[in-house]
Amino acid sequence: MNGFDAPKIEYFQVSPILIVLGVAVLGVLVEAFVPRRRRYGVQVVLALLGLLAAIVTSVMVFLDLNPGSDSPKSGKVVAEGALAVDGPALFCWLLILVLAVLSVLLFAERHLEGGVLSFAGQAAALPGTEAEREASTRGLEHTEVFPLMLFAVGGMLMFPASNDLLTMFVALEVLSLPLYLLCGLARRRRLLSQEAAMKYFLLGAFSSGFFVYGIALVYGYAGSMGFAEIAQAVVSSTGSEGLLLGGIAMLSVGLLFKIGAAPFHAWTPDVYQGAPTAVTAFMAAATKVAAFGALLRLFYVAFGANRTDWTPMIWVVAILTMVVGSVLALTQTDIKRMLAYSSIAHAGFILTGFLGIRSLNEVAGGSLTGVSAVLFYLTTYGFTTLAAFALVTVVRDAGGEATHLSRWQGLGKESPLVAGLFAFLLLAMAGIPLTSGFTGKWAVFAAAMSAGAWPVVVVAVLMSAVAAYFYVRVIVLMFFAEPIGEGPSVTTPSVLTGTVIAVGVAVTLLLGLVPGALIDLLGRVGVFIR
Amino acid sequence: MNNAPWLTILLLIPILGSVVLTFLPARTSSSLSKQVAIGFSVVTLLLGIALAIGYEPGGGYQYEEDVVWIKLFGAHYALGLDGLGLALVMLTVILTPIVMLASWNDGDHGAWGAKGFFAWILALEGLSIGVFAATDVFLFYVFFEATLIPVYFLVAGYGGPQRVKAAVKFLLYSLLGGLVMLASVVGLYVESAKTKGGPTYLVSELSKIDFGTDVGRWMFLGFFIAFAIKAPMFPVHTWLPDTAENATPGTSVLLVSVLDKIGTFGMIRFCLELFPEASRWATPVVVVLAIFSILYGAMMAIGSSNIPRLIAYSSVSHFGFIVLGIFVMNSQGLSGANLYMFNHGLSTAALFLVSGYLIRRRGSAEIGDFGGVEKVAPVLAGLFLVSGLSALSLPGLSPFVSELLVMVGAFVHSPWAASFAVLGIVLVAIYILWMYQRIMTGPVREGVVGMRDLNSREIFAVAPLLLLILVLGFFPKPLLSVINPSVDHTMSQVGTSDPKPAVTEGEAQK
């Protein structure tokens, strides 16, 4: 081997990731060189333009690869085998990017806090000190949240597209680190927020440790990091089975932590409650997409051949997750914690769809695959949950957001519109027909049952009934309970938050009424390249 | 008639009305919004009558529409009416304007005022028509679950003191049943995806598939549990008395007379026609449960001191008869059950509405608070008596024909089943007449003194019901001629033979 061969990078295919990361770096430069009072506008516009450009290029890549038109296995392995740009990856990209655009709008909301962002004025100032008060009176803002978020988005784009374990780990860290930071930046209830960031960071670092250990074991088994080579090794079952199984277990700990599946869910309620609500919304919607995309690729592509080894484990995890999420949500008194447990329950439902793995020749043409079902559910859930958290930000009292459930009593009288929209979203999460929640549930259940996982589906329908109870409880509170004291007040948000709510509700309704187009698309793109 | 999508139009008119009401300006007077609402329901009724006139008895499914909805799911937007569907759609469109007229002022003080009350009723009417007209299981399921939302808000927003609790109980019971059914609905997809034609939810396609013994039985159970909760059958009936006690009379009518029929309708359309083998397998248990429902409901009705609870329990008993008629699986039983669904809708509606008038005047629903009403309000008492007699199936009133047919069917199936069920008929007489005696006769009680008799609106609202009950009691042929072909269809699907005397003897000897 003479000299150094430059790696061949297919710049066109990876351009969405490069654009997002590049704009994030530009954002850091903006912090350094643009005067303070102009930064907000520049950052917001920059972030939106960057994301929109990434969306446009993703669509172009999509049309160029044209996955699913003729051969089902279309797509391209790029960047020396590090990334796989195929149907599922591109769908995740588009979904994450659209959710990220909406999240930027939520981040940029300044009406609700009286003209400043809902992030800490100066995160370095200790809570309750003179420095904090000064930051508040001077109206300081951390406009760094926008580049931070873009870095996270960059990681999220890499995560479901990564085609070897090392890239997957790097993506995991790139998406996680900015999120840890963002969680600690709430303007109100800062100690809670910092506690959330700390917990998330410690547990996240711990689970990353598991992930790395898993990488080492699987490498020991397969002698390679690449998914294709691992899959090859699994098929020919070279090496020791123990290494492989141990590695799969460790890797799944790292990934199941990210999606908030039981028994690795403990961080979710604390972090969802403590983090600024805009960040919670972003995490709940986009992180789930990225993490499930990665989970799908890792297990379907690399470990697809020995799925009889790991599906029992996922059965147990899915059942446990649904039970824990639904049952513990019953006792919650804080709306954000309740939504957090509900997101755990939904992770369980998505895992149910994940169990819809079948070998390709089993899948009759034009029928629903596990991948399509999971991606469809992620789409429905992402928009619904984003709009739900956006609505949480507008129900306020003197202390900021009124997240305690008792403060939501009588909201139906105070603002029928907000209460009605929230009720609609709750019904969607409960899976009532004519909303996207129903079609999503149907898709994952159908996928799982096609693969013979009917016991999980039975548990899932029973847990859906339990979950319906706590969603209905909130509806009862809003419409049929008398307000306590002065009752909640609804602050009219700017057009930014308004857009997020409108889009979220519209998508929830549309995917409930006419999901056909999206599902047909997913039926065509739902195959990984190997 | 030409090929216009009449059923879609029929179900969209009330839904459009509901939307119009919702977006009426806030300052619109409540009487104007009520008039708008009843206008929409009358237009629906007129179109319904036109469709019924244009319907050819024995012509199979009519007014069919079929558009692919979600291709990958195999779901179609497919509507069509057979005899049973037509009868139940007619029941819906007849009862809605009557309920509106009878509960003209019931919505005024509820959560969203009269406008909201009437808007929810119209939404419910549209969705109910969809349920009975759907010929695609997926579409049926969507409508089935969607009807829960208007009922929930009607009960929780416009009822008695415990209304919120009752509404939640109703919703959770129904959702639980619906979700269990969802597992079976998904199962249908999985099974039909294995066939050559790919996944489909059309009833006409599904009924050709042989699901195999185990799979068929499991899916049957999922459907049956949901429909038993809906119907409601013993032991999953407990939501109905609570809901009826707290809902307004109008809501109770729509709930018991229309929506609960989805349960028995579903048993015929889906349990029997899609899973004939599993239905025959389950028959012994279901027949016993049905007899339990008949007797238990009647006993509880005798013990009830609250009028709506009593009527609710009487419905549990009557639904027992309907289920019995369905699962004895002979043509007498089935046509009796089909007829019973329509007639029970009429008689229970009359009973709920007239007792609603009574309760509204006295301000109490406890039977013990009444006495001697017939002396102060003779018209009210008279209508109450006629409604009550129709509930106990007095010959000459329409429920009699259906109950008789069910009893004949039960006897053909097995004499002991009939002999238990016949006890129910005796018990009905006890609770209805005893209730009449305690409320209407005797000395005039304190709170009853000076009770106003019915005004013309109230009489006009229930008059069509009683008229129908009377006419169909003497001349049930129009209804039977529509229903019998669909009974024959069900019989051929189930694969049980026509009950010629020889066969019935064979059955009886078993």
Interface residues (C-beta under 8 A of the other chain):
Chain A: A364 G366 S367 L368 S372 G412 L427 A430 G431 I432 P433 L434 F438 T439 K441 W442 A443 F445 A446 M449 S450 W454 V457 V458 V461 L462 S464 A465 A468 Y469 V472 R473 V476 F479 F480 V514 P515 G516 I519 D520 G523
Chain B: V68 W69 I70 K71 L72 F73 A111 Y141 V142 F143 F144 E145 A146 L148 I149 F153 A156 G157 V164 V168 L171 L172 L175 L176 L179 V180 L182 A183 V185 V186 G187 Y189 V190 A193 K194 G198 P199
